[in-house]
Amino acid sequence: MINSLKSELPLNDIKSISPFNKGWSDDRKFIVETEDSKYLLRVGDIKNKERYVQHAALLRQAEEHNISTHSLIAHGECLDGTYYCLLLNWLDGNDAEDVLADYSLSEQYNFGVTAGKILIEIHNFKPVSVSPKSWDKRYNRKIDRKIDMYNDCKLKYDNGYLLFDVVEKYRHLIEDRKDVQHHGDFHIGNMLIDANHKLHIIDFDRHDTGEAYEEFNRITWCASLSPAFASGRIDGYFNYDVPAEFWELLQLYIASNMLSSLPWAIRFGDKEIKTMRRSYAEILDWYDDFELTVPKWYRKKH
């Protein structure tokens, strides 16, 4: 595959192409180096062509909105039309989750504010796909699937019944909510911090559309690593004025996610199962078994 790719890439003086095995995406990633530049190449099955075309459209919008992410160099069919490729510029930086602890709490909070402001910009993109069905119909169906997944799962959380209580208490709130463009996997694991202490957002490949606040469903990963960052992310998104309804919807989306997380983890073995159990225990602590509406880790900066 690598030799064939070399002949198809719109680049001169390619020195090397090497696998880049990071992340959970289904496509194959490669580092492409030329005499004077470095690139990220994403290669996926042609059956997902439309997703890649949409991904490219999102990167163009990101550039228009001055969002720090990969720049799109080229995209198109490759390898006799069996694959689709995205060629992106390389971003130098460290995984934010690995280096955030090196910064002060105030700096961590400010990185979160930046992330929140970037997210609201993404939500102002023109959606690259439109669903014919309303958000409440789509998400209620998703909730029901997740409930079935949990009920059918041989493993259960301690006090897992509390998740059902949260879902039933708040699921009515998703009625009449409009769709926006989603990044699709917006959390600290998809962010880089470069040598100039600038935050970059990466991996738009799980993009979708949906209700805006659902994009916070993975903030648990951020809060577990840095409550200051997670707090800043919320304040940055809402310009320091968080509506009460957000906290209720956040609980709904977190609870819904946790219902399917344990069944998902079984495929990957004991390590991921323990991670999900630990995550749920942490969530129960944050919310005092969901007696609280606002999690204990949230601290608004005055």
Secondary structure by P-SEA (a helix, b strand, c coil): caaaaaacccccccccccccccccccbbbbbbbcccbbbbbbbbbccaaaaaaaaaaaaaaaaaacccccccccccccccccbbbbbbccccccccccccccccaaaaaaaaaaaaaaaaaaaaccccccccccaaaaaaaaaaaaaaaaaaccccccccaaaaaaaaacccccccccccccccccccccbbbcccbbbbbcccccccccccccccccaaaaaaacaaaaaaaaaaaacccccaaaaaaaaaaaaaaaaacccccccccaaaaaaaaaaaaaaaaaaccccccccccccccc
